[in-house]
């Protein structure tokens, strides 16, 4: 992988962005691309929004009128990406994270906001690279394994298994 440019913006004022979170997002994007053996320079956009904003986007783009934690807007298909003519970089797409929802989920799952935002970033990066989990099948399990591998590499491993205890 040559160079990765991660453009991070905040369009919300509800949650203060902790020091180091932007660097963590960049490290997470790099880790996913390295794990996937991605070749060439890339550009990714990451935007922080609040619950109201992500609900509006979810309604418009997914026809789902509810708050979600993260949305992915891939620019490529089947490994083909738009190229930024000025830089020659592949434009992977955009990630939109609800910081309000990330705080809620970090509290609910008992881990740090950094872990939650890192996980959401890894999850969305995999979507930008063509992964899907809508069928709840093998690809969903594979995505979860890759997400957890990245989180462990970044020093933010899961504090528990994602398998529910009552499944045994």
C-alpha positions in Angstrom: 0.0 0.0 0.0 1.4 3.4 -1.0 -0.4 6.2 0.8 -3.7 6.6 2.6 -5.4 9.9 3.1 -8.2 9.9 5.6 -10.3 13.2 5.6 -12.0 13.5 9.0 -14.7 16.1 9.7 -17.2 16.6 12.4 -20.7 17.9 11.7 -21.9 17.5 15.2 -21.4 19.3 18.5 -23.1 16.8 20.9 -20.0 14.7 21.7 -16.5 16.2 22.2 -14.0 14.3 20.0 -11.4 12.8 22.4 -7.7 13.6 21.8 -6.2 10.9 19.6 -9.4 9.6 18.1 -8.6 11.0 14.7 -5.2 9.2 14.8 -6.9 6.0 15.9 -9.2 6.2 12.9 -6.3 6.6 10.5 -4.5 3.7 12.2 -7.6 1.6 11.9 -8.0 2.4 8.2 -4.3 1.5 7.6 -4.7 -1.8 9.5 -7.7 -2.9 7.5 -6.0 -2.1 4.2 -2.8 -3.9 5.2 -4.8 -6.9 6.4 -6.6 -7.0 3.1 -3.4 -6.6 1.0 -4.8 -3.5 -0.7 -2.5 -2.1 -3.3 -2.0 1.6 -4.2 -2.8 5.0 -2.7 -6.3 5.5 -1.3 -8.6 8.3 0.0 -11.4 7.7 2.6 -13.8 10.3 4.1 -14.9 9.9 7.7 -17.6 12.2 9.1 -18.9 12.5 12.7 -22.6 13.3 13.0 -25.3 13.1 15.7 -28.3 10.7 15.9 -30.6 13.1 14.1 -28.3 13.5 11.2 -27.6 9.8 10.8 -31.3 9.0 11.0 -31.9 11.4 8.2 -29.1 9.8 6.1 -30.4 6.3 6.9 -33.9 7.2 5.8 -32.7 8.8 2.5 -30.1 6.1 1.5 -31.3 2.9 3.1 -35.1 3.7 3.3 -34.7 2.9 7.1 -36.2 5.6 9.3 -34.1 4.8 12.4 -30.9 5.8 14.1 -27.9 3.6 13.3 -24.3 3.7 14.5 -22.5 3.9 11.2 -23.1 4.2 7.4 -20.8 3.3 4.6 -20.9 4.8 1.2 -18.6 2.8 -1.1 -17.3 4.4 -4.3 -16.1 1.2 -5.8 -17.6 -2.0 -7.1 -15.9 -5.4 -7.7 -12.5 -4.0 -6.9 -12.8 -1.0 -9.3 -12.6 2.5 -7.8 -12.9 6.1 -9.0 -9.4 7.7 -9.2 -8.6 11.2 -7.9 -7.0 12.7 -11.0 -4.9 15.1 -8.9 -3.3 12.4 -6.8 -3.9 9.1 -8.6 -5.4 7.7 -5.4 -8.3 5.3 -5.4 -11.4 6.8 -3.8 -12.8 4.1 -1.5 -15.8 6.1 -0.2 -17.2 7.7 2.9 -17.8 6.5 6.5 -20.4 8.4 8.6 -20.3 7.7 12.4 -23.0 8.8 14.9 -20.9 9.9 17.8 -24.0 9.9 20.1 -24.7 6.3 19.2 -21.0 5.4 19.6 -21.1 6.8 23.2 -24.3 4.8 23.9 -22.9 1.6 22.5 -19.6 2.0 24.3 -21.5 2.3 27.6 -23.8 -0.6 26.8 -21.0 -2.9 25.9 -18.7 -1.8 28.7 -15.7 -0.6 26.7 -14.1 2.7 25.7 -15.4 5.2 23.1 -12.0 4.6 21.3 -12.7 0.9 21.0 -16.3 1.6 19.7 -15.2 4.1 17.1 -12.3 1.9 16.0 -14.6 -1.0 15.6 -17.2 1.0 13.6 -14.3 2.3 11.4 -13.0 -1.2 10.8 -16.5 -2.5 10.0 -17.1 0.3 7.5 -13.7 0.0 5.9 -14.6 -3.6 5.1 -17.9 -2.4 3.6 -15.9 0.0 1.5 -13.8 -2.9 0.3 -16.9 -4.9 -0.8 -17.8 -7.0 2.3 -21.5 -7.4 3.1 -23.3 -9.0 6.1 -26.9 -8.6 5.2 -27.5 -12.3 4.7 -26.3 -13.2 8.3 -24.2 -16.0 6.8 -20.5 -16.8 6.6 -19.5 -13.4 5.3 -21.0 -11.8 8.5 -18.8 -14.2 10.6 -15.8 -13.5 8.4 -16.3 -9.7 8.8 -16.5 -10.0 12.6 -13.3 -12.0 12.7 -11.5 -9.4 10.6 -12.9 -6.6 12.7 -11.7 -8.2 15.9 -8.3 -9.0 14.4 -7.8 -5.3 13.5 -9.0 -4.2 17.0 -6.5 -6.6 18.6 -3.7 -5.3 16.4 -4.5 -1.8 17.6 -4.4 -2.8 21.2 -8.2 -2.6 21.7 -9.3 -6.3 21.9 -12.8 -7.3 22.8 -13.4 -7.8 26.5 -15.7 -10.7 25.8 -16.9 -13.0 23.0 -19.5 -11.9 20.6 -21.2 -15.3 21.0 -24.2 -15.0 23.4 -23.8 -17.1 26.6 -27.2 -18.7 26.2 -26.2 -20.3 22.8 -24.4 -23.2 24.6 
